[in-house]
Amino acid sequence: MTTDARRHHDPAARGFASDNYAGAHPEILAALALANGGHQTSYGADDYTAHLQDVFRAHFGPRAEVYPVFNGTGANVVALQALSERWGAVVTAASAHIHTDEGGAPERVGSLKLLPVPAPDGKLTPELIAREAWGFDDEHRAKPQVVSITQSTELGTVYTPEEIRAVADFAHERGMTVHLDGSRIANAAASLGVPLRAFTTDAGVDVLSFGGTKNGMLFGEAVVVLTPGAVRAMPHIRKYSMQLASKMRFVSAQFEALLAGDLWLRSATHANAMARRLAEGARRVPGVEVLYPVQGNAVFARLPHDAGERLRKRHRFYFWDEAAGEVRWMCAFDTTEEDVDAFLAALSEEMAR
């Protein structure tokens, strides 16, 4: 018997729109094949998910509890619900993914009130959090219960462990908890040159959303509870939020391949290096301005809108603020030096027109 499977895309095509555009890392695909075959208990009672607890604890400490989920929005909504009561609110940066890019899911699905604060570089500070962390006993106001930060941020910047510790201390002193959206957590660790726990467990983070898809996984993210006493009923919240995978072994096997060795760090380090190469080249092109420090795998730049439109027809990317001519270029684990150099050549040509 034959199948009708066929390729519908050019595997040589590359772009700088998103690290989600990249395929799965070959080592991840190999892990999926290894986990396939035979029967394993469903809904997380399989051998792969059981072993995954030890894999995550090696990175985050002996109290860590991991709950695999389908996607990043699901991870964030599950985590924030687990930290909040029905009358609770979440203080976050105005640029945060939970506020700008999740279709209102925290509010609509999680029934949460978001309290966004402008953060010019994407990072919250105690002073910025204080703008919304008030009125805890005011029955007319949603009660601030959680601070949610993103590492690395939506603007490609990275918190130091000390900065996160300051945020956590401020929150905990007011009876609040701290959630970290780590969709690109590996890129942050690679940039800082520190272990994952240095800016999570050791810095006072209570719960984090751990991203795998943007770092070479086929699908799947995880909610990692670092302070078990800070959450309640995680299994129930994951289920009613539609994030309980029946064949969970295929999420867990990917995470084991990513985290049991150094694949997570190799992939993130490479993506970051390609972003730095891209930024360095772009700075040499007259008329192009790189907007933020390039600390992860993202480059934000400003260039004339018409040049950006022409360039986008040659290499896929997104306008971040189209009216201002601001664009975002993302690198991935499979971005090559040749990809970057070809893009820079096209950028130079379009800017010279």
VEXLUMMI-232182 format. One line per field, with one value per residue: x, y, z of N, C-alpha, C, O in turn. Coordinates in steps of 0.1 Angstrom, whole numbers. Layout:
VEXLUMMI-232182
nu	X,...
nv	Y,...
nw	Z,...
cau	X,...
cav	Y,...
caw	Z,...
cu	X,...
cv	Y,...
cw	Z,...
ou	X,...
ov	Y,...
ow	Z,...
end
This chain:
VEXLUMMI-232182
nu	8,5,10,-6,10,27,51,45,58,87,116,140,134,136,130,125,105,94,104,87,82,101,110,108,135,159,168,146,126,136,134,106,100,112,96,73,52,38,18,10,1,-25,-31,-10,-1,20,52,71,63,64,92,99,96,119,137,131,134,161,170,155,153,145,118,103,75,61,39,29,16,-4,2,16,-1,-21,-5,1,-24,-34,-14,-17,-43,-40,-27,-44,-74,-109,-115,-92,-63,-38,-7,11,35,28,34,34,30,6,-11,-12,-12,-28,-54,-72,-75,-66,-84,-109,-110,-97,-108,-96,-84,-64,-37,-21,11,30,62,91,114,104,106,95,97,101,91,75,56,44,26,2,-1,-19,-47,-55,-75,-97,-129,-141,-123,-104,-84,-49,-30,-10,21,32,59,80,104,128,119,91,103,127,146,164,159,181,192,192,174,150,148,144,119,104,108,95,69,62,64,40,21,17,21,46,47,63,66,80,84,106,126,150,166,171,185,208,218,224,242,239,225,192,177,187,175,150,138,158,156,131,108,75,58,62,59,70,87,89,83,93,119,127,110,83,57,41,43,51,38,55,56,72,70,52,32,20,0,-31,-49,-39,-40,-68,-73,-58,-71,-98,-92,-87,-62,-51,-33,-41,-24,1,27,41,45,61,83,96,103,121,142,150,158,172,198,221,207,187,202,222,207,194,216,228,207,206,232,229,211,226,245,229,220,243,251,230,232,252,241,231,206,191,180,187,167,165,186,202,196,186,171,159,156,149,140,142,131,126,92,84,107,108,85,91,113,101,87,107,119,103,89,77,60,64,54,37,30,51,72,86,101,103,127,133,154,161,167,176,185,209,243,245,218,214,233,224,199,208,221,200,186,204,203,176,174,191,177
nv	-12,22,57,89,111,141,166,200,224,245,232,246,272,301,324,354,358,345,324,303,295,278,243,211,201,177,160,160,149,124,115,115,94,73,72,62,35,5,4,30,42,66,103,114,95,80,64,82,108,105,102,127,145,142,152,179,187,185,208,228,223,203,206,212,209,195,202,191,208,219,243,277,298,283,273,297,307,285,286,312,311,292,306,326,340,342,369,381,399,405,419,432,438,462,454,427,393,380,401,413,394,371,369,377,356,351,368,359,331,325,342,365,396,418,440,461,477,503,496,506,491,466,454,448,467,471,497,502,482,490,509,497,479,481,490,466,458,469,467,474,471,450,426,429,401,387,390,391,383,384,363,356,391,405,424,415,418,410,400,403,379,393,414,401,390,413,421,398,399,423,417,395,406,419,401,389,367,354,350,336,341,320,316,319,311,296,310,333,322,313,337,351,333,316,290,276,278,299,324,318,296,302,330,336,331,318,302,290,294,271,273,253,250,271,266,244,222,201,205,217,228,237,239,249,244,260,268,249,254,277,273,258,228,222,199,198,224,224,204,215,237,227,216,192,166,136,117,121,113,120,147,149,133,148,170,157,151,176,187,169,166,189,201,221,243,245,250,274,291,292,304,329,339,341,362,383,385,393,418,433,435,449,473,485,493,521,542,524,516,500,491,481,466,437,409,383,362,380,408,441,468,499,512,529,527,519,506,485,471,463,446,427,412,397,383,368,386,404,435,454,478,493,519,534,524,502,471,435,411,377,350,315,281,268,288,300,312,319,324,347,365,366,379,403,414,417,436,458,463,471,493,510,517
nw	0,-8,1,-2,4,0,-7,-2,-2,-6,6,8,13,32,59,78,95,118,145,147,122,114,108,126,147,137,158,175,159,157,184,186,169,183,205,195,185,198,228,252,283,285,286,302,320,312,305,295,303,330,334,326,347,363,344,341,368,371,359,373,400,429,437,415,393,364,338,308,279,251,236,236,244,257,278,292,299,315,336,347,356,376,395,403,417,412,413,407,393,368,366,340,313,288,263,264,254,264,265,240,219,222,216,235,252,279,293,282,283,307,324,335,347,330,338,321,318,305,292,282,273,272,297,330,360,396,401,379,381,405,396,391,411,435,457,469,487,478,469,446,426,405,421,423,418,406,390,358,338,308,293,269,263,245,230,225,244,275,308,336,362,386,381,378,404,419,410,418,446,452,444,461,486,487,487,463,434,410,376,348,315,293,265,249,265,265,247,263,284,271,261,286,297,318,340,336,360,373,368,374,393,414,415,424,409,406,390,357,321,299,269,240,212,197,198,183,187,176,184,214,247,282,315,343,376,402,428,447,466,457,439,429,422,396,377,372,362,339,324,321,307,282,276,280,269,251,240,255,257,234,235,258,251,233,248,265,247,241,265,281,273,257,236,237,244,225,202,208,213,188,172,185,178,151,150,161,141,120,130,133,106,95,108,94,71,53,65,80,111,141,167,195,221,210,223,223,200,183,161,160,139,122,91,59,48,22,13,31,24,-2,4,19,1,-9,12,38,66,94,98,127,138,116,108,118,105,116,120,126,128,129,140,138,150,127,110,88,82,56,49,64,53,27,31,41,19,2,17,16,-12,-16,1,-13,-35
cau	0,12,3,-6,17,35,56,38,66,102,124,151,129,139,125,128,92,91,110,77,82,111,105,113,149,160,168,133,119,141,128,92,100,116,85,62,51,33,8,14,-11,-28,-34,1,3,30,66,79,59,69,106,101,97,133,144,129,140,176,172,148,153,137,104,96,64,59,26,29,4,-3,7,20,-13,-26,4,0,-38,-34,-5,-23,-55,-36,-22,-53,-87,-119,-115,-78,-58,-24,1,21,39,18,39,35,22,-7,-19,-12,-12,-34,-68,-81,-77,-65,-97,-121,-110,-92,-116,-86,-82,-50,-34,-9,19,40,75,98,123,97,109,89,105,92,85,65,46,37,16,-10,-1,-25,-61,-57,-87,-108,-139,-145,-112,-99,-73,-37,-25,1,30,37,70,84,119,131,107,85,112,140,155,165,161,191,186,190,162,139,148,138,105,98,107,84,56,60,62,27,13,15,30,52,46,73,63,93,83,120,135,163,174,175,196,220,223,230,253,236,215,178,172,193,166,136,138,167,152,118,96,66,53,67,54,83,85,97,81,102,133,129,100,72,45,41,49,48,37,64,54,84,65,40,21,14,-10,-41,-57,-33,-45,-81,-73,-53,-82,-110,-87,-85,-48,-47,-31,-43,-11,11,41,47,50,71,95,102,110,133,152,154,164,181,212,223,200,180,212,229,198,192,229,229,197,211,243,225,204,236,251,219,219,256,251,219,237,261,233,226,191,185,182,184,160,167,197,199,200,181,171,151,161,139,147,133,135,115,81,84,118,104,75,98,122,93,84,118,121,92,91,65,61,60,46,38,30,64,83,93,100,109,133,135,162,157,178,181,189,223,250,241,205,215,240,215,190,215,224,187,183,212,198,163,177,198,168
cav	0,35,68,101,122,148,179,212,236,245,231,255,285,307,338,360,363,340,311,293,291,267,230,205,197,163,152,160,140,111,112,111,80,64,70,56,20,-1,12,36,48,80,114,117,84,72,64,94,119,102,105,141,152,143,160,193,190,187,222,238,220,191,208,215,200,199,198,194,213,219,255,287,305,274,273,310,307,276,291,324,307,285,316,336,338,347,383,385,406,402,431,428,448,465,447,413,384,377,412,418,384,359,369,379,343,352,373,352,317,325,352,373,410,422,454,464,488,506,493,510,481,454,448,454,470,473,510,501,473,498,518,489,470,489,487,452,456,477,457,480,470,436,425,425,389,381,398,382,389,376,362,370,399,407,433,408,421,399,403,396,373,403,422,393,389,425,420,388,404,434,410,386,415,424,389,385,357,358,341,340,335,316,310,319,310,291,321,341,316,313,351,354,324,311,279,281,281,312,335,313,291,310,344,338,329,308,294,295,287,268,271,244,250,281,262,232,212,201,211,214,237,231,247,244,249,261,269,241,260,289,269,248,221,223,190,202,236,220,197,223,246,220,215,178,158,122,110,131,109,126,160,146,127,160,178,150,152,190,192,159,170,203,205,234,254,246,256,288,298,294,314,342,343,346,375,393,387,401,432,439,438,459,486,491,497,535,544,513,518,489,498,476,457,423,400,370,358,389,421,451,478,509,516,534,517,513,497,474,464,456,436,416,403,388,375,370,391,412,449,455,490,496,533,539,517,493,457,425,399,366,339,302,271,264,299,298,324,322,330,361,373,369,389,416,418,422,448,468,467,478,506,518,521
caw	0,-8,6,-12,10,-9,-2,-7,0,-10,19,9,15,45,61,91,101,131,148,145,108,112,111,138,147,134,170,180,151,161,196,184,163,193,214,187,185,210,236,264,290,279,295,310,329,304,311,291,311,344,334,324,360,366,335,345,381,369,356,381,414,433,439,403,388,350,332,294,273,236,230,245,249,267,290,299,305,326,346,353,363,387,404,405,421,402,413,406,382,365,362,330,304,277,251,267,245,270,263,226,209,225,212,246,259,294,297,278,288,320,333,343,344,328,341,314,321,295,295,270,267,274,310,342,372,408,400,369,387,415,390,391,423,446,459,472,495,472,463,433,417,404,430,417,425,398,381,347,330,297,292,267,262,232,222,223,256,285,322,344,374,396,378,382,418,424,407,427,460,453,443,472,498,486,487,449,429,398,364,338,301,288,252,244,277,261,241,274,292,262,261,299,300,331,340,336,373,378,367,376,407,423,415,430,401,412,379,344,309,292,255,232,198,191,199,175,189,166,191,228,257,295,327,353,389,410,442,447,474,451,429,433,412,383,368,368,354,326,317,316,297,269,273,284,257,254,237,260,255,222,240,268,245,227,259,270,237,241,278,288,269,255,224,239,245,212,192,212,211,173,168,190,171,138,152,162,128,112,135,129,92,93,113,84,59,55,66,88,126,150,178,208,222,204,234,220,186,176,157,157,131,115,78,51,46,9,12,39,16,-13,10,24,-10,-12,24,47,79,98,104,141,138,102,106,122,97,125,116,134,121,138,136,144,152,114,102,84,79,42,50,69,43,15,35,42,5,-4,24,10,-25,-15,7,-23,-46
cu	9,4,3,1,26,40,49,46,80,110,136,147,132,133,129,116,90,99,100,76,91,104,110,128,150,161,155,125,123,135,113,91,103,104,73,63,46,23,14,2,-13,-29,-23,6,13,44,74,76,64,84,108,102,111,141,143,135,155,179,166,147,143,122,96,86,61,46,26,16,6,5,10,9,-20,-18,2,-14,-39,-26,-12,-35,-51,-31,-32,-67,-96,-119,-101,-75,-43,-18,11,25,29,22,38,25,8,-16,-22,-15,-19,-49,-77,-83,-75,-78,-109,-122,-106,-100,-107,-87,-68,-48,-21,-2,29,54,84,107,117,98,101,99,96,85,74,53,37,26,2,-12,-6,-40,-64,-70,-99,-117,-143,-134,-107,-86,-60,-31,-13,8,35,47,73,99,122,119,103,94,126,150,154,167,173,185,183,177,150,137,141,123,98,97,96,71,53,57,47,17,9,24,36,52,56,68,76,92,97,129,149,172,179,187,209,226,230,242,251,226,201,173,177,184,151,135,145,163,138,106,88,61,58,60,67,80,94,95,90,116,135,120,90,60,47,48,47,46,46,61,66,81,52,29,15,2,-20,-47,-52,-39,-59,-82,-68,-63,-93,-105,-83,-71,-42,-46,-34,-31,1,25,48,51,62,84,103,110,122,145,158,163,173,196,213,216,194,190,219,220,196,205,231,220,201,222,239,218,215,243,242,219,232,256,241,224,246,254,228,211,184,189,178,179,163,180,193,205,195,182,162,159,150,146,137,139,124,105,82,96,115,94,82,107,113,88,95,121,110,96,78,69,56,51,47,38,44,76,91,90,106,114,137,145,158,169,184,185,204,229,247,228,206,222,232,204,196,218,211,183,191,207,185,165,184,189,162
cv	12,46,79,113,128,161,191,225,234,244,240,269,289,321,342,365,358,327,300,288,279,253,224,200,182,154,151,149,125,106,108,97,70,61,64,41,15,8,17,42,63,90,116,106,74,73,76,106,117,106,120,149,153,152,175,196,191,202,232,235,209,193,211,204,204,193,201,199,214,231,266,295,296,274,286,311,298,281,302,320,300,294,326,331,345,363,389,392,403,415,426,440,450,457,432,405,382,389,416,407,371,359,371,366,344,358,364,338,317,334,360,387,413,437,457,477,491,503,495,499,467,448,456,457,471,487,510,493,481,506,510,481,478,485,472,448,464,468,462,477,455,436,421,413,383,391,388,390,379,375,352,378,400,416,427,411,410,405,396,389,383,411,414,391,401,425,410,393,414,427,403,394,420,413,384,374,361,346,346,333,333,310,310,319,305,301,331,335,316,327,355,345,318,299,285,285,294,323,331,309,300,325,346,336,317,298,299,287,284,265,261,245,260,277,248,221,213,208,208,225,230,242,241,251,248,262,262,247,272,286,259,241,222,212,193,214,232,213,206,234,240,218,201,170,143,114,119,126,116,141,158,141,138,168,171,151,166,193,182,161,185,208,219,245,256,253,271,296,301,305,328,347,348,360,386,396,396,416,439,443,449,473,493,495,511,535,534,516,506,495,494,468,443,413,385,367,368,402,430,463,488,512,522,523,511,503,484,465,456,444,424,407,393,378,378,376,399,426,448,467,496,512,540,533,507,479,448,414,389,355,326,293,267,275,298,312,329,329,345,370,376,379,403,422,424,435,460,473,475,492,516,523,534
cw	0,-3,-5,-6,0,-3,-9,-5,-5,3,19,12,30,46,75,98,115,133,148,131,106,114,124,136,145,147,177,172,154,174,195,178,173,203,208,188,198,217,248,270,286,290,305,320,322,310,307,300,326,345,333,336,364,357,338,359,381,366,366,396,417,435,426,398,374,345,317,289,258,231,241,251,260,280,298,306,317,338,354,361,376,398,409,411,411,402,412,393,380,360,352,321,293,264,252,257,251,268,249,216,212,224,224,254,274,300,294,284,303,330,341,338,342,331,334,318,310,300,283,264,269,288,321,352,384,406,390,375,397,409,391,403,435,447,462,480,490,464,449,422,417,413,423,425,418,391,370,339,318,295,281,263,247,223,221,234,266,299,328,356,385,394,381,397,424,421,416,441,462,453,456,485,498,485,473,445,415,388,354,325,294,274,245,255,274,255,252,281,284,262,274,302,314,330,340,349,379,378,368,391,417,424,420,422,406,401,366,333,301,277,248,217,191,191,193,178,178,171,205,236,271,305,337,366,398,425,443,455,468,442,435,421,398,373,363,359,340,318,312,307,284,266,278,272,260,251,242,259,244,225,249,261,238,237,264,260,238,253,285,285,267,242,226,239,232,202,195,210,196,168,173,182,157,139,153,149,119,117,131,115,89,97,102,71,61,55,75,102,133,163,192,209,217,214,232,206,177,173,154,150,126,101,70,48,33,7,20,31,5,-7,14,13,-14,0,34,61,82,102,118,144,124,100,109,114,105,121,126,125,131,132,144,145,138,105,100,82,65,41,54,59,31,19,36,28,-1,3,18,-4,-24,-9,-3,-34,-44
ou	19,-9,10,-1,33,34,49,40,85,110,142,156,130,132,136,116,86,102,104,71,89,94,115,132,141,156,152,118,115,132,109,83,98,103,64,73,50,19,22,-7,-3,-28,-25,15,13,47,83,85,68,88,119,108,116,150,153,140,161,190,172,141,134,115,84,89,58,43,24,5,17,13,6,9,-24,-23,1,-15,-45,-31,-12,-38,-58,-31,-29,-70,-92,-122,-99,-82,-36,-22,18,19,23,13,42,15,-2,-28,-32,-20,-17,-57,-89,-91,-84,-83,-117,-132,-112,-98,-110,-90,-60,-57,-10,-9,36,58,84,108,124,92,102,109,84,73,63,41,25,17,-8,-23,2,-45,-74,-76,-109,-114,-149,-136,-107,-77,-60,-28,-5,2,41,45,69,105,119,109,110,93,135,162,145,175,176,174,174,170,140,126,133,116,87,87,89,62,42,50,42,5,0,35,31,55,57,68,83,98,99,140,158,184,190,196,220,239,241,250,261,219,199,165,171,184,142,131,140,168,134,95,94,61,58,57,74,72,106,105,95,125,144,121,87,53,54,59,41,52,44,63,72,89,41,17,5,-5,-16,-50,-60,-43,-63,-89,-73,-65,-96,-114,-78,-67,-30,-56,-29,-27,9,34,60,59,72,95,115,122,132,156,170,173,181,204,207,220,195,187,222,225,196,204,235,224,200,223,245,219,213,246,247,219,231,261,244,221,247,260,220,205,172,201,166,186,164,185,182,216,200,192,158,167,142,156,125,151,112,108,80,94,118,95,79,107,117,84,92,126,108,106,70,80,46,41,56,45,47,87,103,79,114,107,144,143,152,180,195,188,212,223,246,225,200,218,233,201,190,217,211,178,186,207,184,158,183,193,154
ov	13,45,79,124,121,166,191,235,223,253,241,278,281,328,335,374,365,319,288,278,271,252,231,196,175,143,141,141,116,94,99,89,59,50,60,35,20,19,11,47,70,87,120,109,62,81,81,113,127,112,125,160,164,158,182,207,198,206,243,242,206,183,212,193,216,182,213,194,211,230,265,298,301,274,285,315,301,280,302,326,302,290,334,320,353,368,401,392,399,421,416,450,440,454,425,410,381,387,420,410,361,352,367,366,338,353,362,333,309,333,363,390,411,445,456,487,482,508,487,498,457,437,468,449,473,488,516,496,479,510,517,475,482,478,467,438,465,463,454,481,449,445,410,414,376,400,377,400,367,386,340,372,395,416,434,407,402,414,385,393,382,415,419,391,400,430,413,391,414,431,404,390,424,415,377,372,372,335,358,320,342,299,301,326,310,302,336,342,318,328,361,349,315,297,296,294,299,332,338,317,304,331,358,339,307,286,311,275,294,256,261,243,257,284,240,210,223,215,199,229,219,253,229,263,238,259,268,246,276,295,252,248,223,216,191,214,237,216,206,241,246,219,200,166,138,105,123,135,117,147,165,145,138,172,177,153,168,200,186,158,192,219,227,256,267,262,279,308,312,314,338,359,357,368,397,407,405,425,451,454,458,483,505,501,513,530,535,518,502,503,503,463,438,410,376,370,364,407,427,468,485,515,520,512,499,493,473,453,445,433,413,396,383,367,390,371,401,429,442,466,504,516,550,537,504,475,452,408,392,352,327,296,263,273,295,322,341,338,354,381,387,388,413,434,434,444,471,485,485,501,528,532,539
ow	7,-2,-14,-11,-8,7,-22,-8,-7,11,30,14,39,37,82,107,124,123,148,128,96,122,132,126,150,147,184,178,155,176,202,182,173,208,214,191,209,211,255,263,284,302,317,328,325,319,315,303,332,354,337,337,368,361,338,361,389,369,368,403,409,436,427,400,372,348,313,293,253,222,252,263,270,291,310,318,327,350,366,372,387,410,418,409,403,391,414,383,390,350,354,322,288,256,243,253,243,268,245,205,206,231,223,263,281,310,303,288,310,342,353,326,351,327,340,320,306,310,274,252,268,290,321,353,382,410,392,372,398,417,391,406,444,438,457,478,497,454,442,410,427,412,418,437,425,385,374,333,319,296,282,259,238,211,217,233,266,301,324,360,392,403,386,402,434,430,422,448,472,461,462,493,509,482,471,452,410,391,351,324,290,272,236,255,281,258,251,285,289,262,274,310,321,320,345,351,388,387,365,399,427,433,421,426,411,404,364,334,297,274,250,209,180,185,197,171,172,164,209,232,271,304,340,367,400,433,441,451,474,438,445,411,389,362,351,349,330,306,300,301,275,254,279,266,270,259,234,259,244,218,248,266,238,235,268,264,236,253,293,293,275,237,217,234,227,195,186,205,193,161,165,179,152,130,148,146,112,108,128,111,81,91,103,62,71,47,77,105,133,169,201,199,221,214,239,199,166,181,145,155,125,100,75,44,31,0,15,31,2,-13,13,16,-20,-2,37,67,73,107,121,151,121,91,103,115,101,119,134,117,141,120,155,140,138,93,109,80,62,33,48,57,25,10,31,26,-7,-3,16,-7,-32,-13,-2,-41,-52
end
